Amino acid sequence: MKPWSFILAGVLIGLLAAGAILLISQPERGVPITLSPPPTPTHTPLPKPTATSVPIQVLIKGEIVNPGTYALDREARLRDLIEMAGGLTEKADAVRINDAFLLRDGDYFYIPLEGESIPETARNAPGNNPLDNPAYFDYPLDLNTASQEALESLPGIGPAKATDIINYREQYGPFETIDELINVPGIGPSILESIREYLTIGN
């Protein structure tokens, strides 16, 4: 073989060896990462405010253990106010106290001694609560004659339930017992017990 053939073969072998070394020495390529597009911002509506019942302020004086102004629920009765104020004193004239009064914001009640006059500014003073005033009714109510407005004054009884009571009375005749109210739609055992003391069955 001619000398130049050896030289050419050596060059080719050198190139192949260099290429192999270069291929082996390259770092291993990783798996390509696919980037997701940024999320689209969403607008979350603000929660709606929840209506809260504002308590009423009622003043009580006279023969009460702790006279003063008290905050009560809007469906509270005079008995609730008396209890909150520590109860009646031993000298209070309980006979003249209608503890079923439905309280109103800004009311003033006076608990008298026996034979004592009730101030004219008091809600429970004679003449301050005519029976034609929807805010006052003479309890206990006769279940068979009570008006829509009177029935609505009962705790837990709104316009719809009052109408249901009257409709039941007209359809089935007079109530024979207070317990019969359980047959009126929307009146369950708890409501029945809460209004029982404010009702009676007339003769």
Summary of the structure (lengths in Angstrom):
residues: 203
radius of gyration: 43.3
end to end distance: 143.7
largest distance: 150.2
contacts: 449
relative contact order: 0.09
helix: 33%
strand: 13%
